[in-house]
Amino acid sequence: MPTTSYWLEEDAPPLASRRLAGPPEVVIVGGGVTGCSCALTLAEHGVAVRLHEIAGGASGRNGGFALRGAATPYDVACDRLGREQARLLMQLTERSLDRLAGLAGDALRRVGSLRLAFDADERDALRREHDALREDGFAVEWLDELPAPLDALYQGALLHPGDGVLQPARWVRRLAAAAAEAGAEIRAGEPVALPGLDAPAVVVATDGFTASVLPELEGLVVATRGQVLITEAYADVRYLQPHYARDGYDYWHQRPDGRLVIGGNRDAALAEEETAVEATTPVVQERIEALASRLMGAPPRVARRWAGIWGTTPDTNPLVGPMPGRDGVWIAGGYSGHGNVLGLACGELVARAILGERPPELELFDPARLTVPGAA
């Protein structure tokens, strides 16, 4: 059944958006982190920009992680992209995290994150990533000793000291407010169709719903469901940092009031979780509850369950740039579960490209690598 995110229960402050005096120069479809970031940058440069929808997709429904990097571990990215390109990507997300901290206010707690090793294979993988990060000068720590009960469940961890945890709906609403204050016109909840948009440039920033707007990307930006629950408050607050393990299939943190936010376990039914339906399922939710029991030492008292949709690409890197075969259409999406930070960065990248700049990071995400035969 459809679900409502815990994050979206927080009252949304009124958005003081005003109508443009004339026609828009840029229309943005999708008002999550990416769309709001793009609108903010364009409006700050005097561009007449109109944006549709606010926090309707994964931006208001995710687990609340603010992590540097992308879905691919850093050492693997070095092998696939080359060391210089992997370093460029990591530096982009670190700058984006710093920018997020300046815009988000109390929607962000920058407390670091722990990536945990579930077994010996994952421990070896994390050690390789640790060594590659250290070699290239990125701050990271290896932890052999973990507090109970993590010491009995995991075999070490990577500490990423600059990461954080978000109230994601509050964050994207603040980003939207900043865009509106800069002069962007925002139309929340108003239906829009790509063929009916009459503007010199259109930015598709719908992430997990990209293929419904650009059908030629079916199979290249795959709708992927993430399921989450939040518990009643525990007296014991032990997970203020974002924690994640099993290649990201398990993830959790606690709110300062003791509530446990926990999600993942898509691998219980991977095929079924490739969907754009924002609904929870018993098989995944039962696995999440079982993990919560192990982490907290008692069965959870579930307060709310929900699901969100993100877009996954074949190489797990986003598609960002002009859309081949569609004059004037740009895309930014397909973050493979890392949209809170990457979305902020990529929205700005698209805006800068529309303004005539050529940020070097755009080469990493060129949509042609997946959409044009032989381009990769």
C-alpha positions as CSV (number, residue, x, y, z in Angstrom):
1,M,0.0,0.0,0.0
2,P,1.2,3.6,-0.6
3,T,3.1,5.1,2.3
4,T,3.9,8.5,3.8
5,S,7.4,9.4,4.8
6,Y,8.1,10.3,8.4
7,W,10.2,13.2,7.2
8,L,7.2,14.7,5.3
9,E,5.1,14.8,8.5
10,E,7.1,17.9,9.5
11,D,5.1,21.1,8.7
12,A,6.3,22.8,5.5
13,P,6.9,26.5,5.9
14,P,5.1,28.6,3.3
15,L,7.1,29.1,0.1
16,A,7.3,32.7,-1.0
17,S,7.6,32.0,-4.7
18,R,6.6,34.7,-7.2
19,R,5.5,34.3,-10.9
20,L,8.0,35.2,-13.5
21,A,7.4,38.5,-15.3
22,G,7.8,36.8,-18.7
23,P,8.3,33.3,-20.2
24,P,10.9,31.1,-18.6
25,E,14.3,30.6,-20.1
26,V,14.7,27.3,-18.3
27,V,12.0,24.9,-17.0
28,I,13.0,22.2,-14.5
29,V,10.9,19.1,-14.1
30,G,11.4,17.7,-10.6
31,G,11.8,19.7,-7.5
32,G,14.0,17.5,-5.4
33,V,17.6,18.2,-4.4
34,T,18.8,18.2,-8.0
35,G,16.0,20.5,-9.4
36,C,16.2,22.9,-6.5
37,S,20.0,23.1,-6.8
38,C,19.8,23.8,-10.5
39,A,17.1,26.4,-10.0
40,L,19.1,28.1,-7.2
41,T,22.3,28.4,-9.4
42,L,20.4,29.7,-12.4
43,A,18.3,32.2,-10.5
44,E,21.4,33.5,-8.8
45,H,22.8,34.3,-12.3
46,G,19.6,36.1,-13.3
47,V,18.1,33.3,-15.4
48,A,14.3,33.2,-15.6
49,V,13.7,29.7,-14.3
50,R,10.5,27.8,-13.4
51,L,10.6,24.6,-11.3
52,H,7.8,22.0,-10.9
53,E,7.2,19.9,-7.7
54,I,8.9,19.8,-4.3
55,A,10.3,16.8,-2.4
56,G,7.9,14.4,-4.1
57,G,10.3,11.6,-4.9
58,A,13.3,10.2,-3.0
59,S,14.3,13.7,-1.7
60,G,11.6,13.5,0.9
61,R,11.6,9.7,1.4
62,N,15.2,8.5,1.8
63,G,17.1,7.3,4.8
64,G,18.6,10.7,5.5
65,F,22.3,10.0,4.7
66,A,24.7,12.7,3.5
67,L,27.7,10.9,2.2
68,R,30.7,11.8,0.1
69,G,31.5,9.7,-2.9
70,A,29.2,7.8,-5.2
71,A,27.8,4.3,-5.2
72,T,31.0,2.7,-6.4
73,P,33.8,2.4,-3.7
74,Y,36.7,4.7,-4.2
75,D,39.3,2.0,-5.1
76,V,36.9,0.4,-7.6
77,A,36.2,3.9,-9.1
78,C,40.0,4.4,-9.5
79,D,40.2,1.1,-11.5
80,R,37.1,1.9,-13.7
81,L,37.5,5.6,-14.2
82,G,41.2,6.2,-13.7
83,R,42.7,7.7,-10.6
84,E,42.5,11.3,-11.7
85,Q,38.8,11.0,-12.6
86,A,38.0,9.1,-9.4
87,R,39.7,11.8,-7.4
88,L,37.8,14.5,-9.3
89,L,34.5,12.8,-8.4
90,M,35.4,12.4,-4.7
91,Q,36.5,16.1,-4.5
92,L,33.2,17.2,-6.2
93,T,31.2,15.4,-3.5
94,E,33.3,16.8,-0.6
95,R,32.8,20.3,-1.9
96,S,29.1,19.5,-2.3
97,L,28.9,18.4,1.3
98,D,30.5,21.6,2.5
99,R,27.9,23.6,0.4
100,L,25.1,21.5,1.8
101,A,26.3,22.3,5.3
102,G,26.1,26.0,4.5
103,L,22.6,25.7,3.1
104,A,20.9,23.1,5.3
105,G,21.2,24.6,8.8
106,D,19.8,22.3,11.5
107,A,18.6,19.9,8.8
108,L,22.1,18.4,8.8
109,R,24.2,17.0,11.6
110,R,27.7,16.5,10.4
111,V,28.7,13.6,12.6
112,G,30.7,11.3,10.3
113,S,29.5,7.9,9.0
114,L,30.5,4.3,9.6
115,R,30.7,1.7,6.8
116,L,30.8,-1.7,8.5
117,A,32.3,-5.0,7.3
118,F,29.7,-7.8,7.6
119,D,32.2,-10.6,6.8
120,A,35.9,-11.2,5.9
121,D,35.3,-10.4,2.2
122,E,33.7,-7.0,3.0
123,R,36.4,-6.3,5.5
124,D,39.1,-6.9,2.9
125,A,37.2,-4.7,0.4
126,L,36.9,-1.9,3.0
127,R,40.6,-2.1,3.8
128,R,41.4,-1.7,0.1
129,E,39.1,1.4,-0.1
130,H,40.7,2.8,3.1
131,D,44.2,2.4,1.6
132,A,43.2,4.1,-1.7
133,L,41.6,7.0,0.1
134,R,44.6,7.5,2.4
135,E,47.0,7.3,-0.5
136,D,45.2,10.1,-2.3
137,G,45.0,12.3,0.8
138,F,41.3,11.9,1.7
139,A,40.4,11.8,5.5
140,V,39.4,8.3,6.6
141,E,40.0,6.1,9.6
142,W,40.0,2.3,10.0
143,L,38.3,1.0,13.2
144,D,39.2,-2.5,14.4
145,E,37.4,-2.2,17.7
146,L,33.6,-1.6,17.7
147,P,31.2,-1.1,20.6
148,A,28.7,-3.7,21.5
149,P,26.6,-5.1,19.8
150,L,28.5,-4.1,16.6
151,D,31.6,-6.0,17.8
152,A,29.6,-9.3,17.6
153,L,28.0,-8.4,14.3
154,Y,30.7,-6.8,12.2
155,Q,34.5,-7.1,11.5
156,G,35.7,-3.5,11.5
157,A,34.6,-0.3,9.9
158,L,35.6,2.7,7.9
159,L,34.9,6.1,9.5
160,H,34.3,8.9,7.0
161,P,34.6,11.9,9.3
162,G,33.0,14.6,7.1
163,D,29.7,12.8,6.4
164,G,26.4,13.5,8.1
165,V,22.8,12.7,8.6
166,L,19.8,14.8,7.3
167,Q,16.2,15.5,7.9
168,P,15.9,15.3,4.1
169,A,12.5,16.9,3.6
170,R,13.5,19.9,5.7
171,W,16.7,20.1,3.7
172,V,15.1,20.1,0.3
173,R,12.4,22.6,1.4
174,R,15.2,24.9,2.6
175,L,16.9,24.5,-0.8
176,A,13.7,25.3,-2.5
177,A,13.2,28.4,-0.4
178,A,16.7,29.6,-1.3
179,A,15.9,29.1,-5.0
180,A,12.6,31.0,-4.6
181,E,14.4,33.8,-2.7
182,A,16.9,34.1,-5.6
183,G,14.0,34.6,-8.0
184,A,13.0,31.1,-9.3
185,E,9.3,30.5,-9.9
186,I,8.2,27.3,-8.1
187,R,5.0,25.5,-8.9
188,A,4.5,22.7,-6.4
189,G,2.1,19.9,-7.2
190,E,1.2,21.2,-10.7
191,P,1.1,18.5,-13.4
192,V,3.5,19.0,-16.3
193,A,4.4,17.0,-19.5
194,L,7.6,17.3,-21.4
195,P,6.0,17.8,-24.8
196,G,4.0,20.8,-23.6
197,L,7.0,22.8,-22.2
198,D,7.9,25.8,-24.3
199,A,11.3,27.0,-23.1
200,P,14.8,27.1,-24.7
201,A,16.1,24.7,-22.1
202,V,14.3,21.9,-20.1
203,V,16.1,20.1,-17.3
204,V,14.7,16.6,-16.4
205,A,15.6,16.1,-12.7
206,T,13.3,13.2,-11.7
207,D,15.9,10.6,-10.8
208,G,13.9,7.3,-10.2
209,F,11.0,8.5,-12.4
210,T,13.3,9.6,-15.3
211,A,12.2,6.9,-17.7
212,S,8.5,8.0,-17.4
213,V,9.6,11.4,-18.7
214,L,12.3,10.2,-21.2
215,P,11.2,6.7,-22.4
216,E,14.4,6.2,-24.3
217,L,16.2,5.8,-21.0
218,E,14.1,2.7,-20.0
219,G,16.6,0.2,-18.7
220,L,19.4,2.9,-18.3
221,V,17.8,4.7,-15.3
222,V,16.1,1.9,-13.5
223,A,13.4,2.8,-10.9
224,T,14.7,1.3,-7.6
225,R,12.7,1.1,-4.4
226,G,14.2,1.6,-0.9
227,Q,12.1,0.7,2.1
228,V,12.5,2.3,5.5
229,L,10.9,2.3,8.9
230,I,11.2,4.4,12.0
231,T,10.7,3.1,15.5
232,E,9.4,4.6,18.7
233,A,12.1,6.1,20.8
234,Y,14.7,3.9,22.5
235,A,16.2,5.0,25.8
236,D,19.6,3.9,24.5
237,V,20.9,6.2,21.8
238,R,24.0,4.5,20.3
239,Y,23.8,5.2,16.5
240,L,23.8,9.0,16.0
241,Q,26.1,8.5,13.1
242,P,24.8,7.0,9.8
243,H,25.8,3.3,9.7
244,Y,25.7,1.0,6.6
245,A,26.9,-2.5,5.8
246,R,26.6,-5.3,3.3
247,D,27.4,-3.1,0.3
248,G,24.7,-0.7,1.5
249,Y,21.9,-3.3,1.8
250,D,21.6,-2.4,5.5
251,Y,21.6,1.2,6.8
252,W,20.5,2.9,9.9
253,H,20.9,5.8,12.4
254,Q,19.1,7.2,15.4
255,R,17.4,10.5,15.8
256,P,18.6,12.5,18.8
257,D,15.3,11.6,20.5
258,G,16.2,7.9,20.3
259,R,14.1,6.8,17.3
260,L,15.8,4.4,15.0
261,V,15.6,5.0,11.3
262,I,16.5,1.8,9.5
263,G,16.2,0.6,5.9
264,G,17.5,-1.5,3.1
265,N,17.4,-5.3,2.7
266,R,16.4,-5.0,-1.0
267,D,18.3,-8.2,-1.6
268,A,15.4,-10.1,0.0
269,A,13.6,-9.6,-3.3
270,L,15.8,-7.7,-5.7
271,A,13.6,-8.2,-8.8
272,E,10.5,-7.0,-7.0
273,E,12.4,-3.9,-5.8
274,E,13.0,-2.6,-9.3
275,T,9.8,-0.7,-9.3
276,A,8.4,2.9,-9.1
277,V,5.6,1.9,-6.7
278,E,6.1,3.7,-3.4
279,A,4.8,0.8,-1.2
280,T,6.3,-1.4,1.5
281,T,6.3,-5.2,1.4
282,P,6.2,-7.8,4.2
283,V,9.3,-9.7,3.0
284,V,11.6,-6.6,3.1
285,Q,10.0,-5.1,6.2
286,E,10.4,-8.3,8.2
287,R,14.1,-8.4,7.4
288,I,14.5,-4.7,8.4
289,E,12.8,-5.5,11.7
290,A,15.0,-8.5,12.3
291,L,18.1,-6.3,11.9
292,A,16.6,-3.7,14.2
293,S,16.2,-6.4,16.9
294,R,19.8,-7.4,16.6
295,L,21.1,-3.8,16.8
296,M,18.9,-2.8,19.7
297,G,18.5,-6.1,21.6
298,A,14.8,-6.1,21.5
299,P,12.0,-6.2,18.8
300,P,11.3,-2.7,17.5
301,R,8.1,-0.8,18.1
302,V,7.5,0.4,14.6
303,A,6.0,3.9,14.4
304,R,5.9,4.3,10.6
305,R,7.0,2.5,7.4
306,W,7.6,4.1,4.0
307,A,9.3,3.6,0.6
308,G,11.1,5.9,-1.8
309,I,12.2,5.5,-5.4
310,W,15.7,6.4,-6.8
311,G,17.2,5.8,-10.2
312,T,20.0,3.3,-10.8
313,T,22.3,3.3,-13.8
314,P,24.3,0.3,-15.2
315,D,27.6,1.8,-14.0
316,T,26.1,3.4,-10.9
317,N,27.2,6.9,-12.0
318,P,24.6,9.5,-12.8
319,L,23.6,10.8,-16.2
320,V,24.2,14.6,-16.2
321,G,24.3,16.8,-19.3
322,P,22.6,17.4,-22.6
323,M,20.3,14.6,-23.6
324,P,21.4,13.1,-27.0
325,G,18.7,13.3,-29.6
326,R,16.6,15.9,-27.7
327,D,17.6,19.5,-28.6
328,G,17.4,21.7,-25.5
329,V,16.7,18.9,-23.1
330,W,19.1,18.3,-20.2
331,I,19.2,15.4,-17.7
332,A,20.5,15.1,-14.2
333,G,19.6,11.8,-12.4
334,G,20.4,8.2,-11.8
335,Y,22.4,8.6,-8.6
336,S,22.1,4.9,-7.6
337,G,21.0,5.8,-4.0
338,H,23.5,8.7,-3.4
339,G,21.3,11.6,-4.4
340,N,21.4,13.8,-1.3
341,V,25.0,15.0,-2.0
342,L,25.5,14.1,-5.7
343,G,22.1,15.6,-6.5
344,L,23.2,18.9,-5.1
345,A,26.4,18.8,-7.0
346,C,24.9,17.7,-10.3
347,G,22.1,20.2,-10.2
348,E,24.7,22.9,-10.0
349,L,26.8,21.3,-12.8
350,V,23.9,21.3,-15.2
351,A,23.1,24.9,-14.4
352,R,26.7,25.9,-15.0
353,A,26.7,24.1,-18.3
354,I,23.5,25.9,-19.4
355,L,25.2,29.2,-18.4
356,G,27.9,28.3,-20.9
357,E,30.6,26.9,-18.6
358,R,32.2,23.5,-19.1
359,P,32.8,22.0,-15.7
360,P,35.4,19.1,-16.0
361,E,33.2,16.8,-13.9
362,L,30.6,16.7,-16.6
363,E,32.8,14.4,-18.6
364,L,32.4,11.8,-15.9
365,F,28.6,11.8,-16.2
366,D,28.0,12.4,-19.9
367,P,24.7,10.7,-20.9
368,A,26.1,9.8,-24.2
369,R,28.3,7.1,-22.6
370,L,25.2,5.0,-22.1
371,T,22.8,6.3,-24.8
372,V,25.1,6.5,-27.9
373,P,26.6,3.2,-29.1
374,G,30.4,3.3,-28.9
375,A,30.5,6.6,-27.0
376,A,31.8,4.9,-23.8
